[in-house]
């Protein structure tokens, strides 16, 4: 067992080319987003450098960037720790997500073609299989792709850019409640696909708003169960 608590095989291979500090940053951010590195976990530069096969300098630079972006807390005389989001932080982020996703659903219902709807159905089937197999990481990844596809079908570049800014944090908050949401989440996705297919903008908006609110409430309820 690694002293930083990373599961076997969790450390991604660093792809070349590209600045090393950027590749280390992406690798660490992915480990945080997927919760291979848990909120509150101590991040030791030398250990992370060893796992990633790099020197400590790009790890230090990546941790400083992650600190600036709110993913890591740098504490004087203690070191670096994965940020532990407060309930208020999560609520604010997931509330903004609801606004963005609801508008994306409305636009998708207005603009989606048969190919786009078929793509949503394929992703939904993939997500249902992941839930059936109790593959939480797989379900989280497919869920992100499903919502990204809705955003793509909306056809609004500014909306997509804003959604991309919160996408990784949404995955971060969704991971601990993915099993709780389970099949119900994908039932809601099926209903949303039907509304998009029917070009029912009002229904699509309502369903997406309810869907994202269910996730927000599940996140807040996780600590009480």
C-alpha positions as CSV (number, residue, x, y, z in Angstrom):
1,X,0.0,0.0,0.0
2,X,1.4,3.4,-1.0
3,X,1.9,5.8,2.0
4,X,-0.3,8.4,0.2
5,X,-3.1,5.8,0.1
6,X,-3.3,5.6,-3.7
7,X,-5.1,2.5,-5.0
8,X,-3.0,0.1,-7.1
9,X,-3.1,1.3,-10.7
10,X,-4.6,4.7,-9.8
11,X,-1.6,6.8,-10.8
12,X,-2.0,7.8,-14.4
13,X,0.9,7.6,-16.9
14,X,2.2,11.0,-17.8
15,X,1.7,11.6,-21.5
16,X,4.3,13.3,-23.6
17,X,4.9,15.8,-25.0
18,X,3.9,19.0,-23.1
19,X,5.4,20.9,-20.2
20,X,6.1,18.5,-17.4
21,X,4.5,20.8,-14.8
22,X,1.3,20.8,-16.8
23,X,1.2,17.1,-17.1
24,X,1.9,16.6,-13.4
25,X,-0.9,19.1,-12.7
26,X,-3.4,17.2,-14.8
27,X,-2.4,13.9,-13.2
28,X,-2.8,15.2,-9.7
29,X,-6.1,17.0,-10.6
30,X,-7.5,13.8,-12.0
31,X,-6.5,11.9,-8.8
32,X,-8.2,14.5,-6.7
33,X,-11.3,14.7,-8.9
34,X,-11.8,10.9,-8.8
35,X,-11.0,10.9,-5.1
36,X,-8.1,8.5,-5.4
37,X,-6.6,11.3,-3.3
38,X,-9.2,12.0,-0.6
39,X,-10.3,15.4,0.8
40,X,-8.0,16.2,3.7
41,X,-5.3,13.8,2.6
42,X,-1.7,14.9,3.2
43,X,0.2,15.3,-0.1
44,X,3.9,14.7,0.3
45,X,6.0,16.1,-2.6
46,X,8.7,13.4,-2.5
47,X,6.1,10.6,-2.5
48,X,4.0,12.0,-5.3
49,X,7.2,12.6,-7.3
50,X,8.2,9.0,-6.9
51,X,4.7,7.7,-7.9
52,X,4.7,9.9,-11.0
53,X,8.3,9.3,-11.9
54,X,9.4,13.0,-11.9
55,X,11.4,15.3,-9.7
56,X,9.9,17.3,-6.8
57,X,10.0,20.6,-8.7
58,X,7.1,20.0,-11.1
59,X,5.1,18.5,-8.3
60,X,5.7,21.6,-6.2
61,X,4.7,23.8,-9.1
62,X,1.6,21.7,-9.7
63,X,0.6,21.9,-6.0
64,X,1.0,25.7,-6.0
65,X,-1.3,25.9,-9.0
66,X,-3.8,23.5,-7.4
67,X,-3.7,25.7,-4.3
68,X,-4.5,28.8,-6.3
69,X,-7.5,27.0,-7.9
70,X,-8.8,25.8,-4.6
71,X,-8.1,22.1,-5.0
72,X,-5.2,21.9,-2.5
73,X,-4.6,23.8,0.8
74,X,-1.0,24.8,1.5
75,X,-0.6,25.1,5.3
76,X,2.5,26.7,6.8
77,X,4.9,24.3,8.5
78,X,2.5,21.4,7.7
79,X,2.5,21.0,3.9
80,X,-0.1,20.4,1.2
81,X,-3.5,18.8,1.8
82,X,-6.4,18.0,-0.5
83,X,-9.0,20.7,0.0
84,X,-12.0,19.6,2.1
85,X,-15.0,21.4,0.5
86,X,-17.5,22.9,2.9
87,X,-21.2,22.3,2.6
88,X,-21.6,26.0,1.5
89,X,-19.0,25.6,-1.3
90,X,-20.7,22.5,-2.6
91,X,-24.2,24.1,-2.4
92,X,-23.0,27.2,-4.3
93,X,-21.3,25.1,-7.0
94,X,-24.2,22.7,-7.5
95,X,-26.7,25.6,-7.5
96,X,-24.8,27.2,-10.4
97,X,-24.6,23.8,-12.1
98,X,-28.4,23.6,-12.0
99,X,-28.8,26.9,-13.7
100,X,-26.3,26.0,-16.5
101,X,-27.6,22.5,-17.0
102,X,-31.3,23.6,-17.1
103,X,-30.6,26.1,-19.9
104,X,-28.5,23.5,-21.8
105,X,-31.4,21.0,-21.6
106,X,-33.8,23.7,-23.0
107,X,-31.5,24.5,-25.9
108,X,-30.8,20.8,-26.5
109,X,-34.6,20.2,-26.9
110,X,-34.7,23.0,-29.4
111,X,-31.7,22.0,-31.4
112,X,-30.9,18.3,-31.1
113,X,-31.1,16.1,-34.1
114,X,-31.6,12.3,-34.4
115,X,-27.8,11.6,-34.2
116,X,-27.5,13.6,-31.0
117,X,-30.5,11.8,-29.4
118,X,-29.0,8.4,-30.4
119,X,-25.7,9.5,-28.8
120,X,-27.6,10.3,-25.5
121,X,-29.3,6.9,-25.6
122,X,-26.0,5.1,-26.1
123,X,-24.4,7.0,-23.2
124,X,-27.5,6.2,-21.0
125,X,-27.2,2.5,-21.8
126,X,-23.5,2.6,-20.9
127,X,-24.2,4.3,-17.6
128,X,-26.9,1.8,-16.7
129,X,-24.5,-1.0,-17.3
130,X,-21.9,0.7,-15.1
131,X,-24.5,1.0,-12.3
132,X,-25.5,-2.6,-12.7
133,X,-21.9,-3.7,-12.4
134,X,-21.5,-1.4,-9.3
135,X,-18.7,0.4,-11.2
136,X,-18.9,3.8,-9.4
137,X,-16.0,5.3,-11.2
138,X,-17.4,4.2,-14.6
139,X,-20.8,5.6,-13.7
140,X,-19.3,8.9,-12.7
141,X,-17.3,9.2,-15.9
142,X,-20.3,8.3,-18.1
143,X,-22.5,10.7,-16.2
144,X,-20.0,13.5,-17.0
145,X,-20.0,12.5,-20.7
146,X,-23.8,12.5,-20.8
147,X,-24.1,16.0,-19.4
148,X,-21.3,17.2,-21.7
149,X,-23.3,15.8,-24.6
150,X,-26.4,17.7,-23.5
151,X,-24.2,20.8,-23.4
152,X,-22.8,20.1,-26.8
153,X,-26.3,19.6,-28.3
154,X,-27.3,23.0,-26.8
155,X,-25.0,24.6,-29.3
156,X,-24.1,27.6,-27.1
157,X,-20.3,28.1,-26.9
158,X,-20.4,30.6,-24.0
159,X,-22.7,28.3,-22.0
160,X,-20.4,25.4,-22.7
161,X,-17.3,27.4,-21.6
162,X,-19.0,28.3,-18.3
163,X,-20.0,24.6,-17.8
164,X,-16.5,23.4,-18.5
165,X,-15.2,25.6,-15.6
166,X,-17.4,23.7,-13.1
167,X,-17.3,20.3,-14.7
168,X,-14.5,18.8,-12.7
169,X,-15.8,20.1,-9.4
170,X,-19.2,18.6,-10.3
171,X,-17.5,15.2,-10.7
172,X,-15.7,15.7,-7.4
173,X,-19.0,16.3,-5.6
174,X,-20.9,13.7,-7.5
175,X,-18.5,10.8,-6.8
176,X,-19.4,10.3,-3.1
177,X,-23.2,10.1,-4.0
178,X,-23.0,8.2,-7.2
179,X,-23.9,4.9,-5.6
180,X,-26.7,6.5,-3.7
181,X,-28.2,8.0,-6.9
182,X,-27.6,4.8,-8.7
183,X,-30.4,3.6,-11.1
184,X,-32.6,6.6,-10.3
185,X,-30.2,9.0,-11.9
186,X,-30.3,7.1,-15.1
187,X,-34.1,6.8,-15.0
188,X,-34.1,10.6,-14.9
189,X,-31.7,10.7,-17.8
190,X,-34.1,8.5,-19.8
191,X,-36.9,10.9,-19.1
192,X,-34.7,13.8,-20.2
193,X,-33.9,12.1,-23.4
194,X,-37.6,11.7,-24.1
195,X,-38.3,15.4,-23.5
196,X,-35.4,16.3,-25.8
197,X,-36.6,13.9,-28.5
198,X,-40.1,15.4,-28.3
199,X,-38.6,18.9,-28.5
200,X,-40.4,19.8,-25.3
201,X,-38.2,22.7,-24.1
202,X,-40.2,23.4,-21.0
203,X,-40.3,19.7,-19.9
204,X,-36.6,19.3,-20.6
205,X,-35.8,22.3,-18.5
206,X,-37.9,21.1,-15.6
207,X,-36.5,17.6,-15.7
208,X,-32.9,18.8,-15.7
209,X,-33.6,21.2,-12.9
210,X,-35.1,18.4,-10.8
211,X,-32.3,16.0,-11.8
212,X,-29.5,18.3,-10.7
213,X,-31.4,19.3,-7.5
214,X,-31.7,15.6,-6.6
215,X,-27.9,15.4,-6.8
216,X,-27.4,18.5,-4.7
217,X,-29.7,17.2,-2.0
218,X,-28.0,13.8,-2.1
219,X,-24.7,15.4,-1.5
220,X,-25.9,17.2,1.6
221,X,-27.7,14.1,2.9
222,X,-24.6,11.9,2.5
223,X,-23.1,12.9,5.9
224,X,-26.4,12.2,7.7
225,X,-26.8,8.6,6.5
